[in-house]
């Protein structure tokens, strides 16, 4: 059962470590995942991995200390 089907999850720090693991888990549960990270290389790698497995993920460069970055990541989740 996909408990998060039709839901979106914004994962700050999604490009590495615990954030990466959270992206994988939310995707496995059916969520659209917004991989929000400062590091574009690792963020896009996580996104590519999830999408290659049939998930729905995309990368947004986001510094959580920047209000405009957080607003952009939030807006992206609703597209």
N, C-alpha and C positions, 0 to 999 in steps of 0.2 A: 504494500500500500504506500502511496506517495502522500505523506501527511502534509507537505507544503506545496502541493500542486496549486498553480494559480496565485502563488505568493512570491514576493520579491524579498531578497535579503541583501543588505549592503554590509559588506565585511571590510571594516577598516583594518589595514595591515594585512590584507588578503594575499599579498605576494610571497609570504614566507612564514615559516614556523606554525604557531597555533592558528594564525589567520588563514594560512593555506589549508590546514586541516579542517577549519570551520567551513571554508568554501567548498571543499570536497563533500563534507557531510550534508550541508544544506542542499547542494546539488543532488546528492543521492536521494534526498527526501523530496525532490521535485521542484525546488524553488529556482526561480531565475536569480542568478547570483551577480551582484555588482562587485567586482574585485576592485576595491578602492585602496590604492597604494601609492607611495611616493616613487618607488623604483619601477619604472616602466618595463624594464626587461623582465624582472621576476613576476610582475603583475600580469603581463601579457602571456608569460609562460604558463601560469596557473589557468588563465582564461582558455588558452589553446588546449590544454590538457582536458579541462572539463568539457569543452565543446567537442573534442575528438571522441569522448566517451558518450556523446549524445545528449549532454546537458545543455543548458542555456546560460551562458555567462558572457560578460563583457567587462573590459577594463576601463576604469576612470582614474586618471592621475589625481590623487587627493592627499593633501596635507591637512590633517584634522585640526591643525591650529589655524587654518585659513577658512574663515566663514564662507567666502565665495566658492572655494573648493568643495566644502561640505554641501553647500546648496546645489552645486552642479551634480554631485554624486546622487543626492536625493532626487533631483529632477530626472536623472537618467534612469532611476529605478522605476519610474512611472511611464516610461516610453515603451 
